[in-house]
Amino acid sequence: MALIPKLRQRNAAFLLIAAFVLSSCAGAQRADHATQFANEGVKFTRTLPQFYDEYFRLAINADSATLASTRDEPGITSTELSARLKQADDDLERTSAIVQGLKEHADLLHEYFQAILRLTDESVGGGVGESTQTLVNGIIMARGELAAAIPYGVPVNQIAKPVGNFVVVSLKNRALKRELEEHGETIDRELAVQEAILQKLARNMASHAEAWTTVAFVNPVYEQFRDPKKPLGRGWYSKRRKYLTTEQVIDSAQEAEAAMKELRKAWRELAQGGPDASTMAQLIRRVQATIALVNALKA
């Protein structure tokens, strides 16, 4: 009969060891997800300024295509054309200032996620956390300057107001926990600002692409093709390829907005001991798609 208590003791010891091992594995997995999340945040925020550059380049192309078409209006004078060009230049200069503001805001977020990446290493002390205060102040200041321009009708400062629903659980990484408690909601709202603007830009990019490709590529391709007496030549093939591939690229413009949405979701889950594996999978896919989009636009 003495054998039964011994077996029970062994079983209890086994269960304790198993629980410890599972807990350690879960903790390691959460740490891996945190590091993976920070890496994706670094990659995505590094890509954002390039995305904004490509957006502006496409806006210039679309505006130029629209201006070129006005030259054929019946009765239009050289004075009127000059005035339209001057107005278009002024509008693009204002757009350029907004784009520069977005890039500065994104650059500072990039530096912040680099700091978060360092904090996911539990051997790092509180020094990194203390240094983020300057970065966060810079992010807030850059957003304030951006808000003054009311970019694309987005109420930047209203979006950035804290809503009080950012909750941080008891994380094992104390430096990361302290950082999330101090700045987690602020960064969440700053990411929300970028998300709202990216939503507007994705729609604008589609209309810009249509205006540009129609005037610069679609119309010339159709006009040349309709005249059987004119040889097509290599230029015809390249123009047709250009507008067809550009349409495919712009169809993916919403990927940047989706990536920012997933980044915000993962940021909030990080504060809850995550992010979840499913969230990370979506984030990685969206970030890769955004990088591919930017590379395709630059090509």
N, C-alpha and C positions, 0 to 999 in steps of 0.2 A: 504493500500500500504506500510505502514511502516513496515509491517511484513516481507516483502521480504528481505530488507537489514539485518534485524536481523537474518533471516534464513541463509543468505549468510555468515554473520559473524560467526554464529555457525558452519556452514559447514567448513569454513576456519580454525577455531580453532580446529575442529575435525581432519582435514587433517594434521595440524601441529603436533598434539598430536600423531596421528597414525604414521607419519613419524619419530617422535622422538623415539617412541617405537620400530619401525622396525629397526631404526639405532642402538639403544641400543642392540637389540637382535642380530643383525649382528655383532656388536662389541664384544659381549659376546661370540658368536659362534667362531669368529676368535681367541679370546683369548683361548677358550677351545681347538681349533685345534692346536694352538701354544704349549700349555702345553702337549697335547697328542703327538704331533710330538717330543718334547724334550724327553718325556718318552720313545718313541720308539727308539730314537737315543741312549739313555742311555742303553736300553736293548740290542740293536743290537751290539753296540761297546763293551759291557760287554761279549757278546757271541763270538766275533771274535777271541780273543786269544785261546779260547777252540777249535774253528774250526781249527785254525792253528796247535794246538797240535795234533788233530786227523788226520789232513793231514800228518803231519810228521810221526806219528805212522804207518799210512797206507803206506807211502813211505818206511819205514824200512821193513815192512812185504813184500812188493813187491820186494824190493832189495834182501832180504834174500831168497825169493822163487826163484828168478832168479839165484842167486849164487848156491843154492842147486842143480839146474838142470845142472850146468856146471860140477859137479863132475862125471857125467856119460859120459862125452865126451871121445871118444876113444883116448888113448895115452896121455891124459893130465897128467902132473907130479905134485907132491906135491909142488914143487917150484912154478910152474905156478899158482896153486890154491892159495897158500899163497899170491902171488903177486896180484891176482885178489881180494882177500879179503881185502888186505891192500888198494888197490885203491878204492874199494867200501866204506870202512870206511872213507877214506879221503873225498870222494864225499859227504857222508852223514853228515860229520862234517861241510862242507861248507853250506849244506842245513840247518843244525841246526842253524847256525849263521844267515842265512836269515830269518828263522822262528822267531828267537828271536827278530830280528829287526822289523819284521811285528807286533809281539805281543806288543813290546814297543810303536810303532807308534799307534796301536789300543788302548792301555791302556791310552795314553795321549788324544786321541780323546774321549775316555769314560769320562775322567775327564772334558773335555771341554763341552760335552753335559750335564753333571751334572750342570755346571755353566750356560748353556743356560736355563736349567730347572728352575733354581733359578731366572733367569732374566725374565721369562714369568710371574712371580708374580710381578705385577706393583707396589707393595708396597716396592720392593727391590730398593735400591738406586744405585748409580753408582759404589759403591765399588766393586761389583762383576765384572762389566765390566773392571775396572782397573786391577783386578787380573788376567784376562784372558790373558793379554799380556805375562806374564811369561809362561803360558801354550802354547800359540801359538808359542812362541820362541822355546819351547821344542819340539813341533810337527815338526817344520821346521828342527831343528837339527837332530831329529830321522830320518826324511825322507832323509836328506843329507847323514847320515851314511848308510842308506839302499840303496841309489842310488849307492854308491861306489861298492856294490856287483853286480849291474845290475841284480836284481832278475828275473830269468826266461826270460831274454831278454827284460824286460819292461824298456823303457827309462824314469825312474822315474822323473828326474829333468826337462826333456822336458815337461812332462805332467803337472808338478806342476807350470809351468810358467803362470803368470796371462794373461788372454786374454781380459780383459777390458769390459766384457759384463754382469757383475753382477750388477744389478740395485736395489737400495733400495728405496721404496716409503715412504711417510710420515706416519710412524706408530704411533699409539697412545702411545704405550709403548716406551718412549724416551730412556730408558737405553738399551733396545733391539735394537732399531733403531741405536743408536750410535755403539753398538757392531757389528752389521751387516755391517755398513758403514766402520768400521775400519778393520774387519777381515773376513767379509762374503766371499769375493772372495778367500782369502787364504785358508779358510777351504773347500770351494768348490773344489779347486784344490787338496787339500790333500785327500779328499774323492775320487776324480777321480783317484788318484794313487792307492788307495786300490781297487777300482773297476777294474782297468786294471789288477792288480795282481790276484784278485779273479777269473777273467775270465780265466787266464792261469791255475790256480790251479784246477778249476772245470774240465778242460780237463785232467789234469795230474791225478786227483783222479780216473777218469774212467779207465785209462790205468793201474794205480797202482792196483786198485781193481781186474781188470781182471787177471793181472799177479799173484797176490797173491792167489786169490781164485782158479785159474786153477791148480796151483801146490799143494797148501795145502789142497784143498777140492774136486774140480771137478775130477781130475785124480784119486785120491784114491777111490772115490765113484764109478766111472765107472769100475775101475779095480776089485774092490771087488764084484761089482754086476755081472760082467761077469763070475765069477767063482761060479757055483752053489754048489760046494762042501764046500765053505766057508760060515759059518753063518754070517749074516749081523751084528747083535748086535746093541746096542744103539749108538755106535760111528758112524755107517754108517748113521743113521737117523739124528744125530746132525750135521754131516759134510754137508749132503745134505741141511738141513735147513739153515746152515750158509751161503753157497754160494748163495742160492736163495734169502735170505733176504738181504745179502750184496749188491747184484746187484740192488735190489729195492731201497736201501738207496742211493747208488751212483748215481742212476738216478736223485736224487734230489739235487745233489751237486751244480748245477747252481743256487739254491735258494739264496745262500749267495751273489753271484754277482748281482742277480735281486734285492735283498733287498738293497744292496748298491746303485744301480741305482735309486731305489725309494727314498732312503734317500736323495740323491743329488737333485732329482727333488723337494722333499718337502722342502729342505733347500732353494732352489731358490724361491719357492713359498712363503715361510715364509717372505722373503724380499719384496714380492709383496703384503703383507697383508694376506696371506693364512696360511697354505696350504689348497688346495681344499679338500672337503670331499672324492672325488673319489681317489685322490692321497693318502690320509690317509688310506683309506680302503685297497688299494694295499700294502702300506707300512706295515700295521699291519699284513696282510696275509703273506707277504714275511718274515717278522721278525719271526713270529710264526713258519713258515716252516723251517727256518734256525735253530732255537732253537731245533725243533723236530729232524732235521737231526743230529745235534751235539749229542743229547741225544741217538739217535739210534746208532751212531758210537761208543759212549762210552760204550754202553750196552754189 
